């Protein structure tokens, strides 16, 4: 056991060098060259041409977005302008446009029947209503009385809240008739700090250019004024259905820039898609509530609005690349190293499936042990060179390879000659 351990230890310090053997086998040679060609095509076509492996890259540019909506529309009872249907009005990257509103006007603080849609709100007598109880999904604090509902024959528990509650007096108004013609200006500027490169999606045209243009990917790429109907259509949605229930539309601006080319080749690409899961009824759509407060004859009042709308999310991403020596050297070295996979594969095929009578392994793996010159005693003549050659230990075939040679042999009749020589 100890001897084997020492053999392993001393074997660690052996020097290994490759041995070149040329095998005249067309099938094996075809596999070898085919593997090399595939690896070469992968690195040239995919790594260097498609992925641009010779470039240093930066993803996620620094970005700013400013938006502005223009247009007016009319519902059954009134005219709506931008100040009323755009929330929030600051013009950020996320905003909503109201397309339908359920309005509950003239709410005042008092007592009234709870909404019939609230859990356990239906009652038959005062015993079913506990005074002081509050439901987190309800509208107010229960008074302990069971009162008739706003319409119908049912009764619900009375609550102290803003009355009447939403279900009792809500009026629906549709704003979507002219909403497809609303225009949305999206100003976007990006910066890649690694390459000190900046650009925006509006070119320096004359002052009147943006007043009469709308976005066109072919003729007006740098006029980022979009109609709301165009955005919804490009997202593959029906505007009327979307306006009724609401939804979230993403405007994606992609800045993929090859900085080895001129700045004019770095252009924004716009895409549009719906972001909320419309096929899941529980989570599709978009709505929110807000109120407008006022005072009538000294009484605090408000108008409650449940707004359904189209929310626009402007999302900016991209990647910039520029030639760099370091990734080029790394990918070239990786390609040259990977070509060696062909040799490993062919060696495995040669020694596993074509190793007839171990002829190939005998030729491929040699172990050479140098013989020290014999010491001469006083008066002793040196031995003849042929004698020394006969005393040299016979080479053993063993792995790893330590002898550098180049052999050529073919499969077939010559194989028997190799076997005899090996013997």
N, C-alpha and C positions, 0 to 999 in steps of 0.2 A: 504493500500500500504506500509506504513511504517512498519507495523507488518510483512508483508511478507519479506521485506528486512532484518529485524532483524532475522527472522527465517533462511534465507539463510546464513546470516553472522555467526550465532551460529552453524548452521549445518556444516559449513566449518571445525569446530574444533572437529567434531566427529571422533572417531577412528574406522577404518574399519579392519576387519580380515576375512579371508576366512572361509566358512562353507563347510564341506565335506559331500556330499550326494552320496551314492552308488545306482545307478539306475540299476536294473536287466533287461536290455534290450539288447539283443544280436546284433541287428542291429546298435544301437547307439554305443555299445562297439566296434563293428567291424570298424565303421567309425573312432572312436577315435584312435584305435591302428594302423589303416592303415595310417592315417595322420602322426602319430608319426614316423612310419616306413619310410615313404617317406622323411620326414625331416631329419631323421637320415642317410638314404642312401645318400641324397644330400650332407650333410656335410662330411660324411666319404669318399664317392667315388669322388665327384667333388672337394670340397673345399680342402680336405687334400691330396688326392691321385693325382688328375689331376692338380689342381692349386698349390699344395704344400703350403697350408695355414699356415703351421708351420714354414715357412722360412721367413727370412728377404731377400729382393731382391734388385737388382740394375740393371737398364736398361741403354743402351747406353754406351758401353765401350769406353774408350780412345783408339784411333786406329791410326796406321800409315800404309801407303801403298806405296810400291816401285815397279815399273814395268819395264820390259825390254823385247824388241821384237827382234827376230832374224829371218833372212831369206832373200833371194833375189828372184827377179822375173824379167820377161822380157815382154815388150810391143812390138808393131810392129817395133819400131825404136831403142830402147835402153834397157839396163839392169838397173834395179832400185835396190838400196840397202836400208838398214834401214835409213840411213841419209836423204834419199829423200822422203820416203813414210810414215814416222812416224812423226806426229805433235801433240803436241810439243815434242821435244826430251828429256825433262828432266826426264821422267819416273815417272810421278805422277799417281794419281788414275783415272784421266780422260785423254784419249789420243785417237787419231784417226789414222787409217791405210788407206791410199789412195788406192782405188781399180780401179778407172777410173779417167782420167784427160782430160779436154778440154784445149788444149794449144794454145795460140796465141803468136807466136814468133816475134821477131824483131819489137817490137812497139817502135816508136819514137814520140817525141812531134812535132805536125804539124796539118794540117787540113785534114778532111776526112768526108765521109758521116756518118750521125748518124745511129744507129741501127734501123732497120725497126720495131722492137718490142717496141720501145719507143712511148708512147702516143703523138699524134700530130706531129710525126716526118715526116710522109709522106707529100709531097708537089707537087704542079704543076708548081709553078713559085716562083720567089724571094719574091713576095708579101706575100707568105704564111709563110715566115721565118723572124722572128724579130731579128735583130742584137743585141747581148748582152744578149739575154734571156737564162736562164739556167733552165733545168728541173732536179729536185733532183733525179729522177730515170734515168736520161740520163748519157752520157759519157763526156760531155764538154759544152763549151759556143758556142752558135750559131753565125755564121758569117753573116747571112742575105742572103746567097746564097742557091739556090735549085740546087742540083747536082745529077747526075745519081748514083744509088745504085751500090754495088759491082758486083751484078749479076742480071739478069732480066731486065725488062723495067721500073720499078718504080724509083721514085726519092725521096730523103730525104733531109732534111736540113743539110747543112754542119756545122761541129763543130770543134772547136779548142781543141784538146785532144791528148791522147796517141793513135796513129794511126798505123795500122787500128784497128777499134774497134773490140770487141770480136766476134761478129757475122760474121764479114767479112773474117776472116782468121783462125778461130779456127780449130784445128785438135784433134780428139778424140783418146785417147790411153787407152787400157784396160789392167789393171795390175792384174786381178783376176785369171789368169790361174794357177799360183803357190801359190797364197795367202792363200788357205786353209791349206798349210803346214807350214805357219809361226808359230813360237812358241812364247808364251807369258809367261814370268815368273812373278808371282804375289807374292811378299813378304808382309806378313801381320803380325803385332804384336798388341796385345790388352792388356789392363790393366783395372782391376776393382779396383778403389782406395778405395772403402769402405771395401773390403775384402783383399786388398793388394795382389791381384792375377794377375799374368802376364803369357802370353803364346804366342807363335808364330806358324805359319803354316809350318815351316821348322824344322825338327828334326836334332839333332847333329849327322849326319851320317859321313862317311868318305868323303874326299874331292871330290872324283870322282862320288859320287852318283847322283848329280844333272846333270851331263854331259850326262848320258845315260838313264834317266828315264823320263816318262811323266805321267801326272795325271791319276790315277785310283782310284775310290772311295773305292774299296775293297782291292787292293794290295798296292797302292802307294798314300795313302791319304795325306801324308806329302811331296809329290813331286808336288808343285804348278806350274807345267809347262804345259800349255794348248795349243793345236793347235787351230788356229783360226777357222778352219773348224769344229772342235768339239764343240766350243762355239756356233757357229751359228746353228749347228744341234740340240744341246740341247735346244736352244731357240725356236725351231720349225720353222726355216726359211729356205728358199731355197738360197743357197750361191750365185748362178749366178744372181738371181733377186736382191738380196740385194746389190751385188757389183755394179750393174748398177746404181741404184738410191741412194744408201747409206742408212744408218739407225743407230739407237742407240741400243746397246745391254748392258744390265745390268748384271754384275757378282756380285751376292749377296752372301756374306760370313756371315753365321749366327753362333754365338758363344753362345749357350745355355748351361750353365754349372751348374751342381748340385755340389756345393763345399762340401757337406757332403760326397761325394764319393771321390775316388782317382783322382789325376790330370790326369791320363791316360783316364778317362771317359769324359774329357772335350775336345771335338774334333770339328774342323770346319766342317760346312755343306755348300756345294756350290750349288747354283741354278742359272739358266740363263733364261732371258726373254727379249723380245724386249720392249723398253721403249717408242719409238715414235709411234704415232697412224697411223699404216700403212693403215688402212681402210679409212682414210681421205686424199684424194690426195693433198689438199692444204697445209697440214702440215706434210706429211710423207716424208721420205728420209732425207739425211744429205749431205750438200755440203758447201764449203767456197772457197774464192779466196785468192791467195797470188801471189807475183811477185818476180822474180829474176832480179836484176839490174846489168848492165855491161856497158862498154864503147867501141864503135867501131869507130876507126879513129876519136876520139875526140867528137863523138856524143853519148849522153846519150841514152841508149836503155834498154829495159826490155823484159822479157818473162812473160806473164800473164798466170796463171794456175787456172782454175776452177776445184777444186778437189771434187770428190765424194768418200766417204769412209765409213768405219764402225767405229763408235765411241764406245769405250769401257768405261763404267762407273763402277768402282769397288765400291760397297756399302757394308759397314760393319755395322752390328748391332747384338744385342744379349742381353741376360739376365743371370745374375748369382744369385743364391740363396743359403742361408746357414741357418741352424737351429737357431732360436732365440726364447727366452722365451716369449717375449711380444706379437708377432702376434699369437703364440700358445694359450696364455691365452685369447686373444681377440676373436679368432675364436671358442674356446671351450665355452666361456661364451655366445657368440652369438648362438651357436648350442643349448645349454641348454635353453636359453630364447625362441628360436623359437619353441621348442617342445610344449610350452604352447599354441601355435596356435590351437592345437588339442582340448584343453579344451574350448577355446573360441568358436570354431566352433560347438562343441557338445552342449554347453550351449545354443547357439543360436537356434539350431535345437530343443532341448528339450523344450525351452520356447516358441518357435514360432509355431512349427508344432505338438508337442506332449503334450502341456499343457492343458490336459482335465480338465475342471472345475477348472482351476487354482490350481490344487493340488500340482504340482511341485513348482510353484512360492510361495505358502504358506509355503512350507517346506524349500525353499532355502533362502528366504529373511525374516529376523526377525529384530525387533528393541527392544532392552532391555533398559529400563529406571530404574536405581536403585532407590529404595524407602528408604528415610532416616528413621531411627528409631523414633517413636513418643516420644515427650517430656513428662515427667512425672511430674505432680504437687505434691506438698507435701502431703503425705499420700495416694497417688494413687498407686494401685497395678499394676504391669505390666500385659498386656493383654496376654491371652493364645496364644500359637504359632499358633493354628488353626485359632484364630480370626485374628491374624496379616496376616496369609496367605490369608484369605478371603478378607482382605482389600487391598491386593496388586493389583495394577492396572493390568488389563488384557493385556498380550503382544500384540503389534500391529505388523502386517506383513508389513514391509516397507524396501525400499532400501536406504542406503547401509546396508550390513550385519554387525552386531556387536556381534553376539553370535557364539561361537565355539562349534559345535556339530557334531556328525557323525550318520547319519540315513541310514538305509537300507530299501528299499521297492521295491516291484515288481509291474509291471503292471498287471491288471486283477481284480479278485474278491477283492483283498485286497485294491483296490483303493477306494471302497465305505467306508471301515472302516476308511481309512485316512480322507475321507471327513467328516465322522461323528465326528471323534476326533477333526478335525479342527473346527467343529461347536460348 
